[in-house]
């Protein structure tokens, strides 16, 4: 099974979706991670502020931080290899890495997805 590790920059909480002005990218990514996990993906997130030893104990992550600095986070590893850095992956990227099929954007039978003219 594919394992995806997300090394987040220092965030106020485990997802970064807190406070009154949460970053939309973090909100979207948190929802995408939740979706992927519900569909069988194995994803683990590490927050630099709350789990610094996870960063120090991983040679790949430690080397990345020494070269690029924490400003280059987030860092995404897939099966231990760097897959992406500097931004959060899309739902499509998570699905591809985890081998999860994406559902159609519009569910059949919805107002705008079928043969109705309600939209």
Backbone as ProteinMPNN parsed JSONL, in Angstrom:
{"seq_chain_A": "XXXXXXXXXXXXXXXXXXXXXXXXXXXXXXXXXXXXXXXXXXXXXXXXXXXXXXXXXXXXXXXXXXXXXXXXXXXXXXXXXXXXXXXXXXXXXXXXXXXXXXXXXXXXXXXXXXXXXXX", "coords_chain_A": {"N_chain_A": [[0.837, -1.181, 0.0], [0.483, 2.236, -0.756], [2.077, 4.901, 0.918], [1.551, 8.129, 2.053], [3.203, 10.904, 3.18], [2.891, 13.981, 4.724], [4.597, 16.845, 5.295], [4.083, 19.504, 7.05], [4.4, 23.124, 7.253], [5.043, 25.12, 10.229], [2.108, 25.142, 11.942], [-0.906, 26.359, 13.502], [-2.538, 24.375, 14.455], [-3.25, 20.841, 13.998], [-4.205, 20.674, 11.358], [-4.156, 23.219, 10.378], [-6.421, 24.546, 9.869], [-7.884, 26.651, 11.414], [-8.904, 29.306, 13.607], [-10.091, 32.624, 12.666], [-9.449, 33.452, 10.121], [-8.69, 31.342, 8.215], [-6.456, 29.797, 5.888], [-7.426, 29.318, 2.569], [-6.273, 27.356, 0.919], [-5.363, 25.498, 2.794], [-7.777, 24.691, 3.911], [-9.027, 23.471, 1.719], [-7.136, 21.442, 1.19], [-7.242, 19.965, 3.595], [-9.847, 18.949, 3.412], [-9.541, 17.408, 1.106], [-7.656, 15.505, 1.966], [-9.161, 14.225, 3.941], [-11.192, 13.143, 2.312], [-9.624, 11.417, 0.702], [-8.601, 9.63, 2.628], [-10.995, 8.451, 3.491], [-11.496, 6.993, 1.275], [-9.642, 5.02, 1.32], [-6.934, 5.749, 1.245], [-3.637, 6.012, 2.626], [-2.55, 8.337, 4.618], [-0.461, 10.527, 6.355], [0.052, 13.31, 8.41], [2.467, 15.757, 9.421], [3.254, 18.263, 11.642], [5.354, 20.987, 11.794], [5.52, 22.675, 14.047], [4.367, 21.164, 16.073], [5.381, 18.577, 15.931], [8.326, 18.36, 15.745], [10.393, 16.455, 15.898], [9.728, 14.465, 14.097], [10.462, 15.603, 11.698], [13.203, 15.935, 12.04], [14.04, 13.308, 12.389], [13.705, 12.057, 9.95], [15.652, 11.4, 7.277], [15.44, 12.276, 4.597], [13.673, 14.445, 4.757], [15.021, 16.056, 6.586], [17.395, 16.657, 5.136], [16.22, 18.048, 2.993], [15.179, 20.303, 4.33], [17.56, 21.438, 5.255], [18.733, 22.209, 2.846], [16.738, 23.801, 1.577], [15.227, 25.182, 3.475], [12.646, 26.009, 5.907], [10.768, 27.568, 4.702], [10.195, 26.45, 2.304], [8.383, 24.461, 2.713], [5.049, 23.124, 2.299], [6.183, 19.681, 2.321], [5.854, 16.791, 0.468], [5.966, 13.366, 0.729], [5.981, 10.33, -1.022], [5.798, 7.063, -0.414], [8.267, 7.421, 0.821], [9.788, 8.916, -0.955], [10.478, 12.138, -2.385], [7.731, 13.814, -3.61], [6.456, 16.207, -4.032], [6.863, 19.68, -3.401], [6.557, 22.789, -1.664], [3.93, 23.485, -2.179], [0.523, 22.461, -1.568], [-0.773, 19.275, -2.534], [-3.169, 18.571, -5.136], [-6.523, 17.177, -5.121], [-6.659, 15.344, -7.189], [-3.959, 14.674, -7.537], [-3.396, 13.457, -5.046], [-5.16, 11.291, -5.263], [-4.078, 9.921, -7.488], [-1.494, 9.221, -6.532], [-2.209, 7.593, -4.372], [-3.655, 5.636, -5.558], [-6.393, 5.821, -5.745], [-9.638, 6.095, -7.034], [-11.113, 8.939, -8.461], [-14.283, 10.368, -7.781], [-17.004, 11.223, -9.95], [-17.447, 14.659, -10.688], [-20.056, 15.74, -10.749], [-22.818, 14.355, -9.38], [-24.883, 11.711, -10.549], [-28.264, 12.283, -11.254], [-28.471, 14.594, -9.872], [-29.549, 17.994, -9.79], [-28.243, 19.577, -11.794], [-26.85, 17.705, -13.177], [-28.102, 15.817, -14.671], [-30.68, 14.966, -17.044], [-32.349, 17.028, -16.697], [-33.789, 20.327, -16.81], [-33.355, 22.211, -14.887], [-31.387, 24.009, -14.196]], "CA_chain_A": [[0.0, 0.0, 0.0], [1.202, 3.502, -0.844], [2.007, 5.767, 2.088], [1.799, 9.54, 1.763], [3.531, 11.694, 4.364], [2.84, 15.418, 4.473], [5.349, 17.605, 6.284], [3.53, 20.858, 7.026], [5.116, 24.157, 8.004], [4.491, 25.325, 11.562], [0.705, 25.55, 11.9], [-1.476, 26.521, 14.838], [-3.156, 23.115, 14.859], [-2.815, 19.738, 13.154], [-4.593, 20.863, 9.96], [-4.009, 24.617, 9.986], [-7.754, 25.092, 9.62], [-8.347, 27.166, 12.694], [-8.926, 30.759, 13.629], [-11.144, 33.257, 11.868], [-8.99, 33.675, 8.759], [-7.947, 30.164, 7.768], [-6.012, 29.808, 4.499], [-8.293, 28.48, 1.734], [-5.51, 26.192, 0.454], [-5.361, 24.516, 3.888], [-9.147, 24.173, 4.022], [-9.217, 22.557, 0.59], [-6.28, 20.277, 1.373], [-7.786, 19.165, 4.701], [-11.007, 18.233, 2.872], [-9.037, 16.402, 0.17], [-7.049, 14.435, 2.772], [-10.278, 13.493, 4.547], [-11.798, 12.373, 1.229], [-8.709, 10.346, 0.305], [-8.576, 8.632, 3.705], [-12.269, 7.724, 3.454], [-11.446, 6.119, 0.105], [-8.615, 4.006, 1.504], [-5.555, 6.248, 1.185], [-2.899, 6.052, 3.882], [-1.917, 9.652, 4.655], [-0.113, 11.006, 7.685], [0.559, 14.685, 8.385], [3.36, 16.145, 10.501], [3.277, 19.716, 11.79], [6.669, 21.389, 12.312], [5.37, 23.271, 15.379], [3.919, 20.186, 17.055], [6.102, 17.303, 15.812], [9.626, 18.649, 15.125], [11.265, 15.284, 15.82], [9.408, 13.732, 12.863], [11.247, 16.254, 10.652], [14.619, 15.674, 12.318], [14.314, 11.872, 12.314], [13.593, 11.585, 8.578], [16.832, 11.909, 6.566], [15.012, 12.987, 3.394], [13.086, 15.719, 5.178], [16.098, 16.844, 7.206], [18.219, 17.159, 4.04], [15.428, 19.039, 2.27], [15.131, 21.529, 5.138], [18.905, 22.032, 5.268], [18.954, 22.826, 1.534], [15.708, 24.739, 1.123], [14.637, 25.938, 4.577], [11.243, 25.701, 6.208], [9.915, 28.353, 3.815], [9.873, 25.612, 1.15], [7.33, 23.514, 3.085], [4.989, 21.724, 2.693], [6.913, 18.652, 1.592], [5.049, 15.581, 0.396], [6.696, 12.145, 0.387], [5.178, 9.166, -1.39], [6.649, 5.898, -0.149], [9.588, 7.879, 1.232], [10.424, 9.743, -1.979], [9.873, 13.459, -2.552], [6.782, 13.887, -4.715], [6.023, 17.585, -4.237], [7.307, 20.609, -2.359], [6.219, 24.189, -1.853], [2.48, 23.667, -2.256], [-0.233, 21.264, -1.234], [-1.248, 18.58, -3.729], [-4.599, 18.585, -5.453], [-7.214, 15.91, -4.887], [-6.272, 14.443, -8.282], [-2.613, 14.168, -7.241], [-3.534, 12.496, -3.938], [-5.82, 10.094, -5.791], [-3.124, 9.204, -8.337], [-0.454, 8.619, -5.693], [-2.772, 6.569, -3.488], [-4.37, 4.636, -6.337], [-7.819, 5.981, -5.447], [-10.371, 6.673, -8.163], [-11.909, 10.117, -8.138], [-15.693, 10.306, -8.153], [-17.392, 12.26, -10.903], [-17.739, 15.937, -10.036], [-21.497, 15.906, -10.618], [-23.469, 13.076, -9.146], [-26.039, 11.471, -11.396], [-29.517, 12.524, -10.584], [-28.522, 15.912, -9.266], [-30.269, 18.959, -10.594], [-27.518, 20.027, -12.975], [-26.051, 16.637, -13.753], [-28.886, 14.862, -15.435], [-31.364, 15.452, -18.24], [-33.336, 18.041, -16.314], [-33.452, 21.688, -17.232], [-33.59, 23.054, -13.721], [-30.278, 24.941, -13.951]], "C_chain_A": [[0.885, 1.249, 0.0], [0.99, 4.319, 0.427], [2.389, 7.179, 1.677], [2.044, 10.248, 3.086], [3.582, 13.152, 3.964], [3.551, 16.117, 5.622], [4.963, 19.069, 6.134], [4.487, 21.857, 7.665], [4.487, 24.282, 9.39], [3.077, 25.898, 11.444], [0.166, 25.613, 13.318], [-2.125, 25.243, 15.363], [-2.77, 22.043, 13.838], [-3.15, 19.917, 11.678], [-4.342, 22.28, 9.466], [-5.338, 25.28, 9.705], [-8.348, 25.518, 10.954], [-8.28, 28.686, 12.655], [-9.991, 31.305, 12.693], [-10.741, 33.472, 10.418], [-8.108, 32.518, 8.289], [-7.636, 30.281, 6.277], [-6.875, 28.845, 3.682], [-7.565, 27.238, 1.222], [-5.48, 25.104, 1.525], [-6.746, 23.892, 4.072], [-9.398, 23.137, 2.938], [-8.4, 21.286, 0.786], [-6.799, 19.38, 2.493], [-8.992, 18.351, 4.226], [-10.556, 17.124, 1.919], [-8.395, 15.226, 0.901], [-8.145, 13.578, 3.397], [-10.951, 12.601, 3.504], [-10.915, 11.172, 0.858], [-8.657, 9.242, 1.362], [-9.856, 7.803, 3.708], [-12.32, 6.749, 2.286], [-10.254, 5.172, 0.149], [-7.174, 4.474, 1.459], [-4.937, 6.254, 2.581], [-2.079, 7.344, 3.875], [-1.666, 10.039, 6.098], [0.5, 12.394, 7.543], [1.408, 14.944, 9.62], [3.472, 17.659, 10.491], [4.605, 20.105, 12.442], [6.581, 21.957, 13.728], [5.067, 22.229, 16.446], [4.717, 18.883, 17.053], [7.483, 17.514, 15.179], [10.534, 17.425, 15.015], [10.975, 14.437, 14.58], [10.208, 14.298, 11.696], [12.727, 15.899, 10.814], [14.982, 14.204, 12.132], [14.259, 11.308, 10.898], [14.722, 12.219, 7.758], [16.467, 12.702, 5.316], [14.498, 14.377, 3.744], [14.162, 16.629, 5.772], [16.999, 17.452, 6.127], [17.509, 18.242, 3.243], [15.414, 20.369, 3.027], [16.49, 22.22, 5.202], [19.202, 22.759, 3.966], [18.007, 23.986, 1.269], [15.091, 25.597, 2.214], [13.164, 25.634, 4.751], [10.272, 26.515, 5.36], [9.466, 27.531, 2.606], [8.815, 24.552, 1.462], [6.0, 24.003, 2.529], [5.819, 20.824, 1.778], [6.068, 17.386, 1.635], [5.93, 14.431, -0.065], [5.703, 11.052, 0.039], [6.108, 7.968, -1.325], [8.094, 6.317, 0.112], [10.317, 8.758, 0.247], [9.712, 11.087, -2.102], [8.99, 13.454, -3.799], [6.42, 15.326, -5.051], [6.546, 18.435, -3.087], [6.817, 22.012, -2.704], [4.748, 24.497, -1.992], [1.807, 22.356, -1.868], [-0.726, 20.598, -2.519], [-2.754, 18.739, -3.915], [-5.205, 17.228, -5.092], [-6.813, 14.888, -5.947], [-4.887, 13.856, -8.038], [-2.657, 13.152, -6.11], [-4.126, 11.182, -4.447], [-4.85, 9.269, -6.626], [-2.073, 8.5, -7.497], [-0.971, 7.452, -4.87], [-3.483, 5.457, -4.255], [-5.859, 4.647, -6.065], [-8.492, 6.614, -6.655], [-11.191, 7.865, -7.682], [-13.344, 9.89, -8.589], [-15.978, 11.414, -9.156], [-17.78, 13.513, -10.135], [-19.228, 16.112, -9.787], [-22.138, 14.543, -10.472], [-24.666, 12.924, -10.076], [-27.293, 11.702, -10.588], [-29.57, 13.873, -9.89], [-29.169, 16.868, -10.244], [-29.529, 19.297, -11.888], [-26.758, 18.914, -13.678], [-26.833, 15.68, -14.632], [-29.523, 15.496, -16.659], [-32.426, 16.499, -17.899], [-32.893, 19.405, -16.793], [-33.615, 22.663, -16.086], [-32.502, 24.086, -13.499], [-30.265, 26.075, -14.927]], "O_chain_A": [[1.91, 1.296, 0.68], [-0.123, 4.417, 0.943], [3.418, 7.398, 1.037], [1.214, 10.205, 3.993], [4.235, 13.518, 2.986], [3.153, 15.993, 6.78], [5.431, 19.774, 5.24], [5.295, 21.488, 8.517], [3.498, 23.611, 9.683], [2.878, 26.993, 10.916], [0.716, 24.994, 14.229], [-2.246, 25.053, 16.573], [-2.026, 22.332, 12.901], [-2.454, 19.37, 10.823], [-4.317, 22.517, 8.258], [-5.381, 26.455, 9.341], [-9.195, 24.837, 11.532], [-7.664, 29.268, 11.762], [-10.697, 30.554, 12.019], [-11.608, 33.658, 9.564], [-6.925, 32.702, 8.002], [-8.442, 30.796, 5.503], [-7.038, 27.685, 4.061], [-8.175, 26.176, 1.102], [-5.563, 23.918, 1.205], [-6.862, 22.7, 4.355], [-9.92, 22.056, 3.209], [-8.902, 20.181, 0.576], [-6.794, 18.157, 2.353], [-9.139, 17.188, 4.601], [-11.121, 16.031, 1.922], [-8.571, 14.076, 0.499], [-8.064, 12.35, 3.382], [-11.246, 11.438, 3.778], [-11.406, 10.051, 0.719], [-8.668, 8.057, 1.027], [-9.808, 6.588, 3.905], [-13.094, 5.792, 2.302], [-9.893, 4.583, -0.87], [-6.267, 3.658, 1.622], [-5.622, 6.472, 3.581], [-1.047, 7.433, 3.21], [-2.539, 9.9, 6.955], [1.347, 12.631, 6.681], [1.129, 14.44, 10.707], [3.752, 18.264, 9.456], [4.939, 19.609, 13.517], [7.488, 21.737, 14.531], [5.464, 22.391, 17.6], [4.734, 18.164, 18.051], [7.779, 16.891, 14.159], [11.371, 17.37, 14.113], [11.87, 13.767, 14.066], [10.594, 13.553, 10.796], [13.412, 15.599, 9.836], [16.111, 13.888, 11.758], [14.72, 10.191, 10.666], [14.744, 13.435, 7.567], [17.12, 13.7, 5.008], [14.852, 15.362, 3.098], [14.202, 17.826, 5.487], [17.331, 18.636, 6.197], [18.121, 19.239, 2.86], [15.613, 21.43, 2.435], [16.563, 23.449, 5.204], [19.848, 23.807, 3.973], [18.43, 25.039, 0.79], [14.493, 26.633, 1.92], [12.517, 25.078, 3.864], [9.084, 26.196, 5.299], [8.476, 27.869, 1.957], [8.394, 23.822, 0.565], [5.843, 25.204, 2.308], [6.111, 21.163, 0.631], [5.622, 16.96, 2.701], [6.564, 14.506, -1.118], [4.7, 10.873, 0.728], [7.077, 7.87, -2.078], [9.03, 5.647, -0.324], [11.372, 9.301, 0.575], [8.494, 11.169, -1.944], [9.444, 13.132, -4.897], [6.114, 15.644, -6.201], [6.658, 17.972, -1.952], [6.682, 22.372, -3.873], [4.353, 25.661, -1.93], [2.431, 21.295, -1.844], [-1.06, 21.284, -3.484], [-3.495, 19.004, -2.969], [-4.493, 16.268, -4.798], [-6.646, 13.707, -5.644], [-4.66, 12.675, -8.299], [-2.027, 12.098, -6.199], [-3.651, 10.1, -4.102], [-4.803, 8.047, -6.489], [-1.787, 7.323, -7.713], [-0.279, 6.451, -4.685], [-3.871, 4.448, -3.667], [-6.519, 3.61, -6.143], [-7.968, 7.566, -7.233], [-11.863, 7.812, -6.652], [-13.593, 9.299, -9.639], [-15.272, 12.421, -9.2], [-18.371, 13.433, -9.058], [-19.624, 16.585, -8.721], [-22.008, 13.684, -11.345], [-25.375, 13.891, -10.354], [-27.374, 11.366, -9.406], [-30.618, 14.256, -9.37], [-29.309, 16.546, -11.424], [-30.131, 19.301, -12.962], [-26.088, 19.164, -14.68], [-26.242, 14.811, -15.274], [-28.985, 16.439, -17.24], [-33.291, 16.81, -18.718], [-31.728, 19.596, -17.144], [-33.975, 23.82, -16.299], [-32.683, 24.978, -12.669], [-29.395, 26.943, -14.854]]}, "name": "protein", "num_of_chains": 1, "seq": "XXXXXXXXXXXXXXXXXXXXXXXXXXXXXXXXXXXXXXXXXXXXXXXXXXXXXXXXXXXXXXXXXXXXXXXXXXXXXXXXXXXXXXXXXXXXXXXXXXXXXXXXXXXXXXXXXXXXXXX"}
